């Protein structure tokens, strides 16, 4: 995900006029530092392993789990051969059938390999001994040395085209690119050396034109018809770091770090122009542009973008962006927007004219992470351990009223009435009396939490997401006595729960694993799971909130905001999707305008009156879901599961060591919800010990699991 580092210069128009494109497919949790597309497969280099992804269905790419022992090493793929470097060796693997790779040869360079390139019948290896060596691999089983050439101590990229080898890197803190003539592989000659202000991270050659990605200076376009005297045509600096360039016809696709990908018209190399963009959730560092698809490699994922058809207008009526700012939270009130940034603190904007937000003032608060506005006061949670209360009755002149500094690892906070409920990663829930803003005081606390992450408050009850590793939970606390919160109970959650919100007696929790989950919370008892919905197989839902009878959910992986109608709160109906091209981590509604905080992309404003998205309410088909109640239990619990379609179901109980305890279900079931009671006994009808147990359900290719606690 997009993180805190890299502050660079960029000034963009308030509302861009170029096209937005949408992510089609996602593979999460892999590092993609290089990509080679061959037919229906993408070969991904990352770390010390080459990964293979089936891209025959671009909307549902599949990471293949095949022959990891032969795919070890940083990889270059040429035709049906993969060249994989591993320390001093390059293994040559035949991947004509990716499911049955065959080791063809092993080439020893005698020195640690930093980068290499292949152009049959020669292999070009950059080693840590400051030498580029050329090896004849006409017969890969009998590699023969050819020529050598001195290079720099650190190599960042290597490209070969038309008998020229482009090697970039750094020597003695000087950024260097060398053009080496390898038309005679036995006698390579340096034709040109270029010193750049920032590191060159990639070079792409198309005919006699070289497109050079300079990390902080954008794209340079050179005429290399005379490689001894390259001539610069033009430059394109979009801001942020440019890591890679892929060319197709008159279009260059740039991996533009925080901005995702940019499509640039290069038909006039003297004046390249941006024509489209797609913001990826993570730093874009590698791109391959083929046909109407762009394959994007990021630090934590692989994305497929369809650039054949721009997204329809989303009725974005205004935005605010400032170079280097990452907005993590926002609040709206009285025609003002309040944005927090961990570097600058609080920014106050006049949004009376939402098409042209105007910065009024900045309030310095280093470490600001969350903001809430109530009754002319801004409550700011600070990552450095304070909870700051600011008088904003005069938005042009905010004044400090008071602070509470007794926090260790503040994560989240919410204000209701005269009380602030603060989640501290080290100390649990803290309840502050803020009736005297000049001197907020600690009223009570609840410390039996491992990693409290999100909070929702309804009357005298507080629900808290605890992201304890391996065993995340949702706690319900009675806080009618603020000095002594009482535990009502808890339920286990899927991994990576992110946000929680109430509507009547229903609770909505979104997570990176299970999507949107709907819980019943009658009588303020522990939550009972009713159903789960996942907009896309690779969705990562990070934030949700309820406004009126609408539930708004942010999908970080897909740059979407889904709007659900809650006429039947147990079955939310999708009525609109904003495909905004920006990953949203916070959002608020005021005067039927939707304001979004989009990290480095700034703040954006959407008109909810606009007739966009889905016209009629469409129920989302439920995904496979399973839950147990009561949980914890003694002596028995009911396990409920919902099937999206009829099929064969297996439901088993395991202990925490993964050992099978009980077969509960092994039969064909119809679509819908089913229940089965487990009496706390194993398959031999023996009582089992107290402790944690895992229930796991499978139906067809779909699986889901949960945790439950037996207490005796």
C-alpha positions as CSV (number, residue, x, y, z in Angstrom):
1,X,0.0,0.0,0.0
2,X,1.1,3.5,-0.5
3,X,3.3,4.5,2.5
4,X,4.8,7.6,4.0
5,X,8.0,8.1,2.1
6,X,9.0,10.1,-1.0
7,X,7.9,13.8,-1.0
8,X,8.4,15.2,-4.5
9,X,7.2,18.1,-6.5
10,X,4.1,18.0,-8.6
11,X,1.3,20.5,-9.3
12,X,-1.7,19.1,-11.0
13,X,-4.9,20.6,-12.3
14,X,-7.8,20.5,-9.8
15,X,-9.9,18.3,-12.1
16,X,-7.8,16.3,-14.6
17,X,-9.0,16.3,-18.2
18,X,-7.2,13.1,-19.3
19,X,-8.8,9.6,-19.2
20,X,-9.1,7.4,-16.2
21,X,-8.7,3.6,-16.6
22,X,-9.8,0.8,-14.3
23,X,-8.1,-2.2,-12.7
24,X,-9.4,-5.4,-14.2
25,X,-7.5,-8.1,-12.3
26,X,-5.4,-8.3,-9.1
27,X,-3.0,-10.8,-7.6
28,X,-2.2,-9.7,-4.0
29,X,0.8,-10.2,-1.7
30,X,3.5,-10.8,-4.3
31,X,6.5,-8.6,-5.1
32,X,6.6,-7.8,-8.8
33,X,9.9,-6.2,-9.7
34,X,9.9,-7.5,-13.3
35,X,7.2,-8.8,-15.7
36,X,7.5,-10.8,-18.9
37,X,4.3,-11.6,-20.7
38,X,4.3,-14.8,-22.9
39,X,1.0,-15.8,-24.4
40,X,-1.4,-16.5,-21.5
41,X,1.2,-16.3,-18.8
42,X,2.9,-13.5,-16.9
43,X,6.3,-14.4,-15.4
44,X,6.9,-12.2,-12.4
45,X,10.4,-11.6,-10.9
46,X,10.4,-10.6,-7.3
47,X,12.8,-11.4,-4.5
48,X,14.5,-14.7,-5.2
49,X,11.7,-16.5,-7.1
50,X,10.1,-16.3,-10.5
51,X,6.3,-16.5,-10.1
52,X,3.9,-17.6,-12.9
53,X,0.4,-16.1,-13.3
54,X,-2.2,-17.4,-15.7
55,X,-3.6,-14.2,-17.3
56,X,-6.0,-16.0,-19.8
57,X,-8.8,-14.3,-17.9
58,X,-7.6,-10.8,-17.2
59,X,-10.4,-10.2,-14.7
60,X,-9.4,-13.2,-12.7
61,X,-5.6,-13.8,-12.9
62,X,-4.4,-16.9,-11.1
63,X,-1.1,-17.3,-9.3
64,X,0.1,-20.8,-10.1
65,X,1.8,-22.9,-7.4
66,X,4.2,-24.8,-9.5
67,X,7.8,-26.2,-9.3
68,X,9.2,-23.5,-6.9
69,X,12.6,-25.3,-6.7
70,X,13.2,-24.6,-10.4
71,X,11.9,-21.0,-10.3
72,X,14.4,-19.7,-7.7
73,X,16.2,-16.5,-8.6
74,X,15.7,-13.1,-10.3
75,X,14.4,-14.0,-13.8
76,X,14.6,-12.9,-17.4
77,X,12.3,-14.8,-19.8
78,X,13.1,-15.1,-23.5
79,X,10.8,-17.2,-25.6
80,X,10.5,-20.6,-23.9
81,X,13.6,-20.2,-21.7
82,X,13.8,-18.6,-18.3
83,X,17.2,-17.4,-17.1
84,X,17.3,-17.2,-13.3
85,X,20.2,-15.7,-11.4
86,X,21.1,-17.0,-8.0
87,X,24.2,-15.5,-6.5
88,X,27.0,-16.4,-9.0
89,X,24.9,-18.8,-11.1
90,X,22.4,-18.5,-13.9
91,X,20.0,-21.4,-14.3
92,X,18.5,-21.9,-17.7
93,X,15.0,-23.4,-17.4
94,X,12.8,-24.5,-20.3
95,X,9.3,-23.2,-19.6
96,X,7.5,-24.3,-22.7
97,X,5.2,-26.0,-20.3
98,X,5.1,-23.8,-17.2
99,X,3.7,-26.7,-15.2
100,X,6.7,-28.9,-16.0
101,X,9.8,-26.7,-16.2
102,X,13.0,-28.5,-17.2
103,X,16.5,-27.4,-16.1
104,X,18.6,-27.1,-19.3
105,X,21.9,-25.7,-18.1
106,X,23.7,-23.9,-15.2
107,X,26.1,-21.0,-16.0
108,X,28.7,-19.9,-13.5
109,X,29.7,-16.3,-13.8
110,X,32.4,-16.7,-11.0
111,X,31.1,-13.5,-9.3
112,X,28.0,-12.3,-7.7
113,X,25.4,-11.3,-10.4
114,X,23.7,-7.9,-9.9
115,X,21.8,-7.5,-13.3
116,X,21.9,-9.4,-16.6
117,X,20.3,-9.3,-20.0
118,X,19.8,-11.9,-22.8
119,X,19.9,-11.4,-26.5
120,X,20.5,-14.7,-28.2
121,X,23.0,-16.1,-28.7
122,X,24.7,-14.0,-26.0
123,X,24.2,-13.4,-22.2
124,X,25.3,-10.1,-20.7
125,X,26.1,-10.2,-17.0
126,X,26.9,-7.3,-14.7
127,X,28.8,-8.5,-11.7
128,X,29.9,-7.0,-8.4
129,X,33.5,-7.1,-9.6
130,X,32.7,-4.0,-11.7
131,X,32.8,-6.0,-14.9
132,X,30.2,-6.7,-17.6
133,X,31.0,-10.0,-19.1
134,X,29.5,-11.4,-22.3
135,X,29.0,-15.2,-22.6
136,X,28.2,-17.1,-25.8
137,X,25.2,-19.3,-25.1
138,X,24.7,-20.7,-28.6
139,X,25.0,-24.0,-26.8
140,X,23.7,-23.3,-23.3
141,X,25.1,-26.6,-22.1
142,X,28.6,-25.3,-23.1
143,X,28.7,-21.6,-22.4
144,X,31.9,-19.8,-23.7
145,X,33.4,-16.5,-22.7
146,X,33.3,-13.6,-25.2
147,X,34.2,-10.0,-24.3
148,X,34.3,-7.9,-21.1
149,X,33.8,-4.2,-20.3
150,X,34.2,-2.1,-17.1
151,X,31.0,-0.8,-15.5
152,X,29.9,0.9,-12.3
153,X,29.9,-0.5,-8.8
154,X,26.1,-0.5,-8.5
155,X,23.9,-1.4,-11.5
156,X,20.2,-0.3,-11.4
157,X,19.1,-1.4,-14.9
158,X,20.4,-3.1,-18.1
159,X,18.8,-3.1,-21.5
160,X,20.0,-4.4,-24.9
161,X,18.7,-3.4,-28.3
162,X,20.0,-3.1,-31.8
163,X,23.6,-4.1,-30.8
164,X,23.7,-1.5,-28.0
165,X,23.8,-2.3,-24.3
166,X,22.5,0.4,-21.9
167,X,23.8,0.0,-18.4
168,X,22.8,2.4,-15.6
169,X,23.8,2.6,-12.0
170,X,26.0,4.5,-9.6
171,X,29.7,4.9,-8.9
172,X,31.0,7.1,-6.0
173,X,27.6,8.7,-5.6
174,X,27.5,9.7,-9.2
175,X,24.6,8.4,-11.3
176,X,25.9,7.0,-14.6
177,X,24.5,5.5,-17.8
178,X,26.8,3.9,-20.3
179,X,26.0,3.0,-23.9
180,X,28.1,0.1,-24.9
181,X,28.5,-1.1,-28.5
182,X,28.2,-4.9,-28.4
183,X,27.8,-5.4,-32.1
184,X,31.1,-7.3,-31.8
185,X,30.5,-9.3,-28.6
186,X,34.2,-10.1,-28.3
187,X,35.2,-6.5,-28.4
188,X,32.6,-4.3,-26.6
189,X,33.2,-0.6,-26.7
190,X,31.8,2.2,-24.6
191,X,30.3,4.8,-27.0
192,X,28.8,7.3,-24.5
193,X,28.7,8.0,-20.8
194,X,25.9,10.1,-19.3
195,X,25.9,11.5,-15.8
196,X,22.4,12.2,-14.5
197,X,21.1,14.1,-11.5
198,X,19.0,11.1,-10.4
199,X,19.3,7.4,-10.9
200,X,18.2,5.9,-14.1
201,X,15.8,3.0,-13.2
202,X,14.9,1.8,-16.7
203,X,15.6,2.3,-20.4
204,X,13.3,1.2,-23.3
205,X,14.4,1.4,-26.9
206,X,12.1,1.6,-29.9
207,X,14.0,1.9,-33.2
208,X,16.5,4.8,-32.9
209,X,14.7,6.4,-29.9
210,X,15.6,5.6,-26.3
211,X,13.1,6.4,-23.5
212,X,15.0,6.8,-20.2
213,X,13.3,6.6,-16.8
214,X,15.1,8.9,-14.4
215,X,13.8,8.2,-10.9
216,X,13.1,11.9,-10.0
217,X,13.5,13.7,-13.3
218,X,10.9,11.9,-15.3
219,X,11.2,10.5,-18.8
220,X,13.9,11.6,-21.2
221,X,13.6,10.9,-25.0
222,X,16.8,10.5,-26.9
223,X,17.7,10.1,-30.6
224,X,20.3,7.4,-30.5
225,X,20.8,7.0,-34.3
226,X,24.4,8.1,-33.4
227,X,25.0,6.4,-30.1
228,X,28.2,8.3,-29.6
229,X,26.3,11.6,-29.6
230,X,22.7,11.0,-28.4
231,X,20.4,14.0,-29.0
232,X,17.7,14.8,-26.6
233,X,14.3,15.3,-28.2
234,X,12.2,16.1,-25.1
235,X,11.3,15.4,-21.5
236,X,8.2,14.5,-19.6
237,X,8.3,15.0,-15.8
238,X,5.0,14.0,-14.1
239,X,6.4,14.3,-10.6
240,X,6.9,11.3,-8.3
241,X,9.4,8.7,-9.3
242,X,9.4,7.1,-12.8
243,X,10.6,3.5,-12.5
244,X,9.9,1.9,-15.8
245,X,8.6,2.6,-19.4
246,X,6.8,0.4,-21.9
247,X,6.2,1.5,-25.5
248,X,3.4,0.5,-27.9
249,X,3.1,2.5,-31.0
250,X,2.9,6.2,-30.2
251,X,2.0,5.6,-26.5
252,X,4.4,5.3,-23.6
253,X,3.2,3.7,-20.4
254,X,5.1,4.9,-17.3
255,X,5.3,3.2,-13.9
256,X,5.0,6.3,-11.9
257,X,5.3,5.2,-8.3
258,X,2.5,6.8,-6.3
259,X,0.6,7.9,-9.3
260,X,0.3,4.3,-10.6
261,X,0.6,4.2,-14.4
262,X,0.5,7.1,-16.8
263,X,-0.2,6.8,-20.6
264,X,1.7,9.4,-22.5
265,X,1.3,10.4,-26.2
266,X,4.8,10.4,-27.7
267,X,3.9,10.9,-31.3
268,X,5.6,14.3,-31.0
269,X,8.8,13.4,-29.0
270,X,9.5,17.1,-28.4
271,X,6.2,17.5,-26.6
272,X,4.9,14.3,-24.9
273,X,1.4,14.7,-23.4
274,X,-0.4,12.7,-20.7
275,X,-3.6,11.1,-22.0
276,X,-4.6,8.6,-19.3
277,X,-3.9,7.3,-15.9
278,X,-4.8,4.5,-13.4
279,X,-3.9,4.8,-9.8
280,X,-2.7,1.5,-8.4
281,X,-3.0,0.9,-4.6
282,X,0.7,0.2,-4.3
283,X,3.9,1.8,-5.7
284,X,4.1,1.0,-9.4
285,X,7.6,0.0,-10.4
286,X,7.3,-2.1,-13.5
287,X,5.0,-2.1,-16.6
288,X,4.4,-4.1,-19.7
289,X,2.0,-2.6,-22.3
290,X,0.5,-5.2,-24.6
291,X,-2.6,-4.8,-26.8
292,X,-5.3,-3.1,-24.7
293,X,-3.8,-4.3,-21.3
294,X,-1.2,-2.9,-19.1
295,X,0.4,-5.3,-16.6
296,X,1.7,-3.5,-13.6
297,X,4.2,-4.8,-11.0
298,X,4.1,-3.3,-7.5
299,X,5.9,-4.0,-4.3
300,X,2.9,-5.9,-2.9
301,X,0.8,-6.9,-5.9
302,X,0.3,-7.5,-9.6
303,X,-2.4,-5.6,-11.5
304,X,-4.0,-5.8,-14.9
305,X,-5.4,-2.5,-16.3
306,X,-7.7,-2.3,-19.3
307,X,-6.8,0.8,-21.3
308,X,-9.2,0.1,-24.2
309,X,-12.1,2.1,-22.8
310,X,-11.9,5.0,-20.3
311,X,-14.1,5.0,-17.2
312,X,-17.3,6.9,-17.5
313,X,-17.5,10.3,-15.7
314,X,-18.0,9.9,-12.0
315,X,-19.2,13.5,-11.5
316,X,-16.2,14.6,-9.5
317,X,-16.9,18.3,-9.1
318,X,-13.8,19.4,-7.2
319,X,-10.5,18.3,-5.7
320,X,-7.6,19.6,-3.6
321,X,-4.1,18.5,-4.0
322,X,-0.8,19.8,-2.7
323,X,2.6,18.4,-3.5
324,X,4.0,16.0,-0.9
325,X,0.9,15.8,1.2
326,X,-0.6,12.5,2.3
327,X,-4.1,12.9,3.7
328,X,-5.0,10.2,6.2
329,X,-8.3,11.6,7.6
330,X,-10.9,14.3,7.0
331,X,-13.8,16.0,8.6
332,X,-16.5,18.2,7.1
333,X,-18.6,20.9,8.8
334,X,-20.2,24.3,8.0
335,X,-18.8,24.5,4.5
336,X,-15.3,23.7,5.7
337,X,-13.1,20.7,5.1
338,X,-10.5,19.6,7.7
339,X,-7.6,17.5,6.4
340,X,-4.8,16.0,8.5
341,X,-1.3,15.2,7.3
342,X,1.4,13.7,9.5
343,X,3.9,16.3,8.4
344,X,2.0,19.6,8.2
345,X,-0.8,18.8,10.7
346,X,-4.3,20.3,10.1
347,X,-5.4,22.1,6.9
348,X,-8.7,24.0,6.8
349,X,-10.3,24.5,3.4
350,X,-13.3,26.6,2.4
351,X,-15.6,24.3,0.4
352,X,-18.5,26.7,0.1
353,X,-17.8,26.4,-3.6
354,X,-17.0,22.7,-3.8
355,X,-15.7,23.0,-7.4
356,X,-12.8,25.2,-6.1
357,X,-11.8,24.3,-2.5
358,X,-9.7,27.1,-1.1
359,X,-7.0,26.7,1.6
360,X,-7.6,29.1,4.5
361,X,-5.0,28.1,7.0
362,X,-2.7,25.5,8.3
363,X,-2.3,24.4,12.0
364,X,1.0,22.8,12.7
365,X,0.6,19.4,14.5
366,X,3.4,17.1,13.6
367,X,2.2,13.5,13.7
368,X,-1.5,14.2,13.2
369,X,-3.3,11.0,12.0
370,X,-7.0,11.4,12.7
371,X,-9.4,14.3,12.9
372,X,-13.0,14.7,14.0
373,X,-15.0,17.9,14.2
374,X,-17.7,18.5,16.8
375,X,-19.3,21.8,17.8
376,X,-16.5,24.1,16.5
377,X,-13.8,21.9,17.9
378,X,-11.3,19.8,16.0
379,X,-10.2,16.7,17.9
380,X,-6.8,15.5,16.5
381,X,-5.2,12.2,17.3
382,X,-1.5,12.5,17.2
383,X,0.8,9.5,16.5
384,X,3.4,10.9,18.9
385,X,1.1,10.3,21.9
386,X,-1.3,13.2,22.3
387,X,-5.0,14.0,21.7
388,X,-5.3,17.6,20.8
389,X,-8.4,19.8,21.0
390,X,-8.5,22.8,18.7
391,X,-10.9,25.8,18.7
392,X,-12.0,26.2,15.0
393,X,-14.8,28.7,15.6
394,X,-12.7,31.1,13.5
395,X,-11.4,28.8,10.7
396,X,-8.8,31.4,9.8
397,X,-7.3,31.3,13.2
398,X,-7.4,27.9,14.9
399,X,-6.3,28.0,18.6
400,X,-5.2,25.2,20.9
401,X,-7.6,24.6,23.7
402,X,-6.0,21.6,25.4
403,X,-4.3,18.2,25.0
404,X,-4.2,14.9,26.7
405,X,-0.6,13.4,26.4
406,X,-0.9,10.1,28.2
407,X,-1.1,8.0,25.1
408,X,1.5,5.4,24.1
409,X,0.5,4.1,20.6
410,X,-2.6,6.0,19.5
411,X,-4.5,4.3,16.6
412,X,-8.1,5.6,16.4
413,X,-10.5,7.7,18.3
414,X,-14.2,8.8,18.3
415,X,-16.0,11.6,20.1
416,X,-19.6,11.3,21.4
417,X,-21.0,14.0,23.7
418,X,-18.5,14.9,26.4
419,X,-16.4,11.9,26.0
420,X,-13.6,10.8,23.7
421,X,-13.0,7.1,23.2
422,X,-9.3,6.5,22.2
423,X,-7.8,3.2,21.0
424,X,-4.2,2.8,22.1
425,X,-2.2,-0.1,20.6
426,X,-0.3,-0.6,23.9
427,X,-3.0,0.3,26.5
428,X,-6.4,-0.6,25.0
429,X,-9.4,1.7,25.2
430,X,-9.1,5.0,27.1
431,X,-12.1,7.1,27.8
432,X,-11.5,10.8,28.3
433,X,-13.8,13.4,29.8
434,X,-13.5,16.4,27.4
435,X,-16.2,18.6,28.9
436,X,-13.4,20.9,29.9
437,X,-11.5,21.1,26.6
438,X,-8.6,22.9,28.3
439,X,-8.0,20.0,30.6
440,X,-9.2,16.6,29.2
441,X,-9.0,13.9,31.9
442,X,-8.9,10.1,31.9
443,X,-12.2,8.7,33.1
444,X,-11.7,4.9,32.6
445,X,-10.0,2.3,30.5
446,X,-10.3,-1.3,29.2
447,X,-6.9,-3.0,28.7
448,X,-7.8,-6.5,27.7
449,X,-7.1,-5.8,24.0
450,X,-4.1,-6.8,21.9
451,X,-4.2,-4.5,18.9
452,X,-7.4,-2.3,19.0
453,X,-7.8,-0.8,15.5
454,X,-11.3,0.5,14.8
455,X,-14.3,1.6,17.0
456,X,-18.0,2.3,16.6
457,X,-20.2,3.7,19.4
458,X,-24.0,3.3,19.9
459,X,-25.6,4.6,23.1
460,X,-23.9,3.0,26.0
461,X,-22.2,0.3,23.9
462,X,-18.9,0.4,22.1
463,X,-17.7,-2.1,19.5
464,X,-14.0,-2.5,18.9
465,X,-12.1,-4.3,16.3
466,X,-9.1,-6.0,17.9
467,X,-6.6,-7.1,15.1
468,X,-4.8,-9.6,17.3
469,X,-2.4,-11.6,15.2
470,X,-4.1,-14.9,14.1
471,X,-7.2,-14.3,16.3
472,X,-8.8,-10.9,15.4
473,X,-12.0,-10.3,17.4
474,X,-14.9,-7.8,17.7
475,X,-15.5,-6.8,21.3
476,X,-18.7,-5.3,22.6
477,X,-18.3,-3.2,25.8
478,X,-20.9,-1.6,28.0
479,X,-19.6,1.9,28.9
480,X,-22.6,3.2,30.8
481,X,-20.1,3.6,33.7
482,X,-17.3,5.3,31.9
483,X,-14.9,4.7,34.8
484,X,-15.4,0.9,34.5
485,X,-16.2,-0.4,31.0
486,X,-17.7,-3.9,31.1
487,X,-17.0,-6.7,28.6
488,X,-20.3,-7.9,27.0
489,X,-18.6,-10.5,24.8
490,X,-16.7,-11.0,21.6
491,X,-16.8,-12.9,18.3
492,X,-13.9,-13.9,16.1
493,X,-13.3,-12.1,12.8
494,X,-11.6,-13.0,9.5
495,X,-8.1,-11.7,9.1
496,X,-7.4,-8.1,8.4
497,X,-10.6,-6.4,9.7
498,X,-10.4,-2.7,9.0
499,X,-13.5,-0.7,9.8
500,X,-16.8,-1.0,11.7
501,X,-20.1,0.8,11.5
502,X,-23.7,0.5,13.0
503,X,-27.1,0.7,11.5
504,X,-29.9,0.0,14.0
505,X,-29.3,-3.4,15.4
506,X,-26.9,-4.4,12.6
507,X,-23.2,-4.0,12.5
508,X,-21.1,-3.8,9.4
509,X,-17.4,-4.8,9.3
510,X,-15.1,-4.7,6.3
511,X,-11.9,-6.6,5.9
512,X,-9.2,-7.4,3.4
513,X,-10.0,-11.1,3.5
514,X,-13.8,-11.5,3.8
515,X,-15.1,-8.3,2.3
516,X,-18.3,-6.8,3.8
517,X,-19.7,-8.7,6.7
518,X,-23.2,-8.2,8.2
519,X,-23.7,-9.0,11.9
520,X,-26.8,-9.0,14.1
521,X,-26.3,-7.2,17.4
522,X,-29.6,-7.6,19.2
523,X,-29.6,-6.9,22.9
524,X,-26.0,-5.7,22.6
525,X,-24.7,-9.2,22.9
526,X,-21.7,-10.5,21.0
527,X,-22.1,-10.1,17.3
528,X,-23.6,-12.9,15.2
529,X,-22.5,-13.2,11.5
530,X,-25.5,-13.1,9.1
531,X,-23.8,-12.9,5.7
532,X,-20.7,-11.8,3.8
533,X,-20.3,-10.0,0.5
534,X,-17.2,-9.5,-1.7
535,X,-17.4,-7.1,-4.6
536,X,-14.4,-8.7,-6.4
537,X,-12.4,-11.8,-5.6
538,X,-9.4,-9.6,-4.9
539,X,-11.1,-6.7,-3.2
540,X,-9.5,-5.1,-0.1
541,X,-12.2,-3.2,1.8
542,X,-10.6,-0.7,4.1
543,X,-13.3,1.7,5.3
544,X,-17.0,1.9,5.8
545,X,-19.6,4.3,7.3
546,X,-23.3,4.7,7.4
547,X,-25.1,7.9,6.4
548,X,-28.9,7.8,6.5
549,X,-30.0,4.5,5.1
550,X,-26.8,4.2,2.9
551,X,-23.7,2.2,3.6
552,X,-20.5,3.5,1.9
553,X,-17.6,1.1,1.5
554,X,-14.1,1.8,0.1
555,X,-12.4,-0.9,-2.0
556,X,-8.7,-0.1,-1.9
557,X,-7.5,-2.6,-4.5
558,X,-10.1,-1.6,-7.1
559,X,-10.2,2.2,-6.5
560,X,-14.0,2.0,-6.0
561,X,-16.5,3.3,-3.5
562,X,-19.6,1.1,-3.3
563,X,-22.9,2.5,-2.0
564,X,-25.4,0.1,-0.5
565,X,-29.1,0.7,0.2
566,X,-30.1,-0.5,3.8
567,X,-33.8,-0.8,3.3
568,X,-33.3,-4.4,4.4
569,X,-30.2,-3.9,6.6
570,X,-29.6,-7.6,6.8
571,X,-29.1,-7.8,3.0
572,X,-27.4,-4.6,1.7
573,X,-28.2,-3.8,-1.9
574,X,-25.6,-2.2,-4.2
575,X,-27.1,0.9,-5.8
576,X,-24.0,2.7,-7.0
577,X,-20.3,2.3,-7.6
578,X,-17.9,5.3,-7.9
579,X,-14.9,4.2,-9.9
580,X,-12.8,7.2,-9.2
581,X,-9.2,6.0,-10.0
582,X,-8.2,7.0,-6.4
583,X,-7.7,4.7,-3.4
584,X,-9.9,6.0,-0.6
585,X,-9.0,5.6,3.0
586,X,-11.5,8.0,4.6
587,X,-14.7,9.7,3.4
588,X,-17.5,11.9,4.8
589,X,-20.9,13.3,3.5
590,X,-22.2,16.8,3.7
591,X,-25.0,18.5,1.7
592,X,-25.2,15.4,-0.5
593,X,-21.6,15.7,-1.4
594,X,-19.1,12.9,-0.9
595,X,-15.7,14.0,0.3
596,X,-12.8,11.5,0.1
597,X,-9.3,11.4,1.5
598,X,-7.1,9.8,-1.1
599,X,-3.6,9.8,0.6
600,X,-1.1,11.3,-1.8
601,X,-3.8,11.9,-4.5
602,X,-5.4,14.6,-2.2
603,X,-9.1,15.2,-1.5
604,X,-11.9,14.7,-4.0
605,X,-15.5,15.8,-4.0
606,X,-18.4,13.9,-5.7
607,X,-22.0,14.9,-6.3
608,X,-24.3,12.2,-4.9
609,X,-27.2,13.7,-6.8
610,X,-25.5,12.8,-10.1
611,X,-27.2,10.0,-12.1
612,X,-24.1,7.7,-12.3
613,X,-23.4,4.1,-11.6
614,X,-26.1,1.5,-11.2
615,X,-29.6,2.7,-11.7
616,X,-31.6,0.1,-9.9
617,X,-30.8,-1.6,-6.6
618,X,-29.0,-4.9,-7.3
619,X,-28.6,-7.5,-4.6
620,X,-25.0,-8.8,-4.4
621,X,-24.9,-12.5,-4.6
622,X,-23.8,-13.8,-1.2
623,X,-20.4,-15.4,-1.0
624,X,-19.6,-18.5,1.0
625,X,-19.8,-17.6,4.7
626,X,-19.7,-19.5,8.0
627,X,-20.0,-18.5,11.6
628,X,-20.7,-20.0,15.0
629,X,-22.9,-18.9,17.9
630,X,-22.4,-18.8,20.9
631,X,-18.7,-18.1,20.7
632,X,-17.1,-18.8,23.2
633,X,-19.4,-21.8,24.0
634,X,-20.1,-24.5,26.5
635,X,-21.1,-27.3,26.0
636,X,-22.3,-26.8,22.4
637,X,-22.4,-24.3,19.6
638,X,-24.3,-23.8,16.3
639,X,-22.4,-23.4,13.1
640,X,-24.3,-21.6,10.4
641,X,-23.1,-21.5,6.8
642,X,-24.5,-19.8,3.6
643,X,-23.9,-21.3,0.2
644,X,-24.0,-19.0,-2.9
645,X,-25.1,-22.1,-5.0
646,X,-25.9,-25.7,-4.4
647,X,-23.0,-28.1,-4.2
648,X,-21.1,-30.6,-2.1
649,X,-20.2,-29.3,1.3
650,X,-17.5,-30.5,3.8
651,X,-17.4,-28.9,7.3
652,X,-14.7,-30.1,9.7
653,X,-13.3,-29.0,13.1
654,X,-9.6,-28.8,13.7
655,X,-7.5,-28.0,16.7
656,X,-4.9,-25.2,16.6
657,X,-2.2,-27.8,15.5
658,X,-4.2,-28.5,12.4
659,X,-5.3,-32.0,13.5
660,X,-8.8,-33.1,12.5
661,X,-11.1,-33.3,15.5
662,X,-14.6,-33.8,14.0
663,X,-16.3,-34.4,10.6
664,X,-19.5,-32.4,10.9
665,X,-20.9,-32.3,7.3
666,X,-20.0,-34.2,4.1
667,X,-23.1,-34.0,1.8
668,X,-24.8,-32.1,-1.0
669,X,-26.6,-28.9,0.1
670,X,-28.9,-26.5,-1.7
671,X,-28.2,-22.8,-2.0
672,X,-29.0,-20.8,1.1
673,X,-28.3,-20.9,4.8
674,X,-27.8,-24.1,6.8
675,X,-27.0,-24.9,10.4
676,X,-25.4,-27.7,12.3
677,X,-24.8,-28.2,16.0
678,X,-21.5,-29.3,17.4
679,X,-21.6,-30.8,20.9
680,X,-17.9,-30.4,21.7
681,X,-17.0,-34.0,21.0
682,X,-14.6,-35.6,18.6
683,X,-15.3,-38.3,16.0
684,X,-15.0,-41.0,18.7
685,X,-17.7,-39.2,20.8
686,X,-15.1,-38.1,23.4
687,X,-15.3,-34.8,25.2
688,X,-12.5,-32.5,24.1
689,X,-10.5,-30.1,26.2
690,X,-11.1,-26.4,26.5
691,X,-9.3,-24.2,24.0
692,X,-9.3,-22.7,20.6
693,X,-10.7,-24.7,17.6
694,X,-11.0,-23.9,13.9
695,X,-14.0,-24.8,11.7
696,X,-13.4,-25.0,8.0
697,X,-16.0,-25.3,5.3
698,X,-15.4,-26.1,1.6
699,X,-17.8,-26.1,-1.3
700,X,-16.4,-26.7,-4.7
701,X,-13.3,-24.5,-5.1
702,X,-14.3,-22.1,-2.3
703,X,-13.2,-22.4,1.3
704,X,-13.6,-20.4,4.4
705,X,-12.7,-20.9,8.1
706,X,-13.3,-19.3,11.5
707,X,-12.3,-19.7,15.1
708,X,-14.2,-20.6,18.2
709,X,-13.4,-21.0,21.9
710,X,-14.6,-23.9,24.1
711,X,-14.7,-22.8,27.7
712,X,-15.4,-25.3,30.5
